[in-house]
Amino acid sequence: MKVPYLDLKAQYADLRNELNGAIEQVISNTAFAGGPYVSAFEEEFSAYCQCAYAAGVSSGTNAIHLALLALDIGPGDEVITAANTFIATAEAISHCGATPVFADCDPETYTLDPASAEAVITHRTKAIIPVHLFGQAADMDAFMALGKKYGVYILEDASQAHGAEYKDIRVGSIGVAGCFSLYPGKNLGAYGDAGIVVSNDHGLIERIKLLRDHGSVRKYEHMVVGWNSRMDGIQGAILSVKLRYLDEGNNLRRKNARYYTELLADCPEIHLPKEHPDCKHVYHIYAIRSDRRDELLKYLPEQGIGCGIHYPKPLHLQPAYSHLGKGRGAYPVAEAASSRYLSLPMFPELTEEQIRYVADTVREKIVQGTASSRTTEPVLA
């Protein structure tokens, strides 16, 4: 049996007529860069996130970057974020001229640890970016308390958590703003690059809209030096269609995750994802942890199963951030997790048969390895 890690073709097949109709409408109206289809999606997505305003941009990286610029964060400032996230979170900080400061993660949820973040706050800290990793919200009560205590912004990186909830509140609506990637593989994904910022701060969103379009308030009138970071009209139209099915897709992901957990619950040497009781996890990624990760990473593709690692090397150990001087051992939880993570296939269209095959194959390899290790143990006198 073949089980892909992700199957975007299956999703397209289900929505083909609606998506093709939306794309044709954009082309017929030649509304390609920004325009009414982007505005419509902004209204729909901000309402979905329980926010008043939104600004569509060209990527999730730009969403964080422009949000930081709109908060006047720049050279000399520090922004704290997770060591165990995709580099885009840190890149957005660097592109502002600010310095990314990393902190460790919680050993159960893998989201940014508030205590570790608080330990690295200085007089230069201007913001903290908790990452809602793998589809689960960070401890937002703790981060909002830190924001109030130290007078820093809390900016949510919700790029993996479209529709996730913290205490029945949608992520993205809790901090000063929420930043989402709409990359094709996300729970809500475009057919190309796109991103969006949501907020209840009208002024902040207006500044982002200014920055995304060359600092222009009207054609050939530029108030500030900006960027070319508009969302394409075709992406806005596609996302409006797909947004209607986001909750259904997330519920299927949650169902798939429950089935994985049921099948692997008693599997030795496997640490399964934990859903915090305050959170509604949307399982962008179903990441198990195992000391036998590298064996599984080789074995599963041999059996026709797609898998991956998110993320194999924490950011402080990346060459791009070696200048920060944080070597191995600086963030031990993130480092330990990165050497053990393994992401199993996860998408709404997964069948129970496919999930059973993946779980049985994981179990088979673990049991085989356990038996093999027993045969090589020295005999005690």
QUIVEN-V864240 format. One record per backbone hydrogen bond with DSSP energy under -0.5 kcal/mol. NH is the residue of the N-H (numbers start at 1). CO is the residue of the C=O. E is the energy in kcal/mol with one decimal. If there is no record, write none. Layout:
<<NH:CO:E> <NH:CO:E>>
//
This chain:
<<3:304:-3.0> <11:7:-1.0> <12:8:-2.2> <13:9:-2.4> <14:10:-1.4> <15:11:-1.3> <16:12:-0.9> <19:15:-2.8> <20:16:-2.9> <21:17:-2.0> <22:18:-2.1> <23:19:-2.6> <24:20:-2.3> <25:21:-1.8> <26:22:-1.8> <27:23:-2.3> <28:24:-2.7> <29:25:-1.8> <30:26:-0.5> <30:27:-1.0> <31:26:-1.6> <32:30:-0.9> <34:32:-0.6> <34:231:-2.1> <39:35:-2.2> <40:36:-2.3> <41:37:-1.7> <42:38:-2.7> <43:39:-2.1> <44:40:-2.2> <45:41:-3.2> <46:42:-2.3> <47:43:-1.8> <48:44:-2.1> <49:45:-2.2> <50:47:-1.5> <51:46:-3.3> <53:199:-2.1> <55:197:-2.4> <57:195:-3.1> <58:229:-1.1> <63:59:-1.6> <64:60:-1.9> <65:61:-2.7> <66:62:-3.0> <67:63:-1.6> <68:64:-2.4> <69:65:-2.4> <70:66:-2.6> <71:67:-1.0> <71:68:-0.5> <72:69:-1.9> <73:68:-2.1> <76:97:-0.6> <77:74:-2.1> <78:124:-2.4> <79:99:-2.3> <80:127:-2.2> <81:101:-2.4> <82:129:-0.6> <83:103:-2.1> <85:83:-0.9> <89:86:-1.5> <90:86:-0.5> <91:87:-3.0> <92:88:-2.2> <93:89:-1.0> <94:90:-2.5> <95:91:-3.0> <96:92:-0.7> <96:93:-0.9> <97:94:-2.0> <98:93:-1.4> <99:77:-2.6> <100:98:-0.5> <101:79:-2.7> <103:81:-1.4> <106:111:-2.9> <110:106:-1.7> <112:131:-0.5> <113:104:-2.5> <114:112:-0.6> <117:113:-2.3> <118:114:-2.7> <119:115:-1.7> <120:116:-0.6> <120:117:-1.2> <121:118:-1.4> <125:122:-1.3> <126:78:-2.9> <127:78:-1.0> <128:153:-2.6> <129:80:-3.4> <130:128:-0.6> <132:130:-0.5> <132:157:-2.5> <133:131:-2.0> <135:132:-1.0> <136:133:-1.7> <140:138:-1.9> <143:139:-1.8> <144:140:-2.8> <145:141:-1.9> <146:142:-1.9> <147:143:-2.5> <148:144:-2.1> <149:145:-2.6> <150:146:-2.6> <151:147:-1.3> <152:147:-1.3> <153:126:-2.4> <155:128:-2.3> <155:153:-0.6> <156:154:-0.5> <156:177:-2.4> <157:130:-2.4> <158:156:-0.9> <158:179:-2.5> <161:158:-2.0> <164:161:-2.1> <165:280:-1.4> <166:169:-3.0> <167:278:-3.6> <169:166:-1.2> <171:164:-2.4> <173:170:-1.4> <176:154:-2.3> <177:154:-0.7> <178:198:-2.6> <179:156:-2.8> <180:196:-2.7> <182:194:-2.9> <186:183:-2.4> <189:187:-0.5> <190:182:-3.5> <195:57:-2.2> <196:180:-2.1> <197:55:-2.0> <198:178:-2.5> <199:53:-2.0> <202:200:-0.8> <205:201:-1.9> <206:202:-2.3> <207:203:-2.0> <208:204:-2.1> <209:205:-2.4> <210:206:-1.8> <211:207:-2.5> <212:208:-2.4> <213:209:-0.6> <213:210:-0.8> <214:211:-0.7> <214:227:-2.9> <215:210:-1.7> <216:210:-0.6> <216:213:-1.7> <217:221:-1.7> <218:221:-1.0> <221:218:-2.3> <223:215:-3.2> <223:221:-0.5> <224:215:-0.8> <226:224:-0.7> <227:211:-3.2> <229:212:-3.0> <229:227:-1.0> <231:56:-0.6> <233:32:-3.9> <236:232:-2.1> <237:233:-2.3> <238:234:-2.4> <239:235:-2.7> <240:236:-1.8> <241:237:-1.6> <242:238:-2.4> <243:239:-2.4> <244:240:-0.8> <244:241:-0.9> <245:242:-1.4> <246:243:-1.4> <249:245:-2.5> <250:246:-2.9> <251:247:-2.5> <252:248:-1.8> <253:249:-2.3> <254:250:-2.4> <255:251:-2.1> <256:252:-2.8> <257:253:-2.6> <258:254:-2.3> <259:255:-1.9> <260:256:-2.5> <261:257:-2.6> <262:258:-2.4> <263:259:-2.4> <264:260:-2.2> <265:261:-0.9> <267:264:-1.8> <268:266:-0.5> <270:267:-1.2> <271:289:-2.9> <272:270:-0.6> <274:108:-0.7> <276:274:-0.7> <279:276:-2.2> <280:165:-2.3> <281:279:-0.6> <282:135:-2.1> <284:134:-1.0> <285:134:-1.8> <286:344:-0.6> <287:285:-0.8> <288:286:-0.6> <288:342:-2.7> <289:271:-2.0> <290:340:-1.6> <293:290:-1.3> <296:292:-2.2> <297:293:-2.9> <298:294:-1.3> <299:295:-2.6> <300:296:-2.8> <301:297:-0.6> <302:298:-0.9> <303:299:-1.0> <303:300:-1.1> <304:301:-1.7> <305:300:-2.4> <306:3:-3.0> <306:304:-0.5> <308:343:-1.6> <315:83:-2.9> <317:314:-1.5> <318:315:-1.4> <321:318:-1.7> <322:319:-1.4> <324:321:-1.5> <325:322:-1.9> <327:325:-0.8> <330:327:-1.8> <332:329:-0.5> <335:331:-2.2> <336:332:-2.4> <337:333:-2.5> <338:334:-2.2> <339:335:-1.1> <340:337:-1.8> <341:337:-2.1> <342:288:-2.0> <343:308:-3.3> <344:286:-2.5> <344:342:-0.6> <346:5:-1.6> <350:347:-1.9> <355:351:-2.3> <356:352:-2.7> <357:353:-2.1> <358:354:-2.5> <359:355:-2.8> <360:356:-3.0> <361:357:-2.2> <362:358:-2.5> <363:359:-2.7> <364:360:-2.6> <365:361:-2.1> <366:362:-2.3> <367:363:-3.0> <368:364:-2.5> <369:365:-2.5> <370:366:-2.4> <371:367:-2.6> <372:368:-2.5> <373:369:-2.4> <374:370:-1.6> <375:371:-1.5> <376:372:-0.9> <377:374:-0.9>>
//
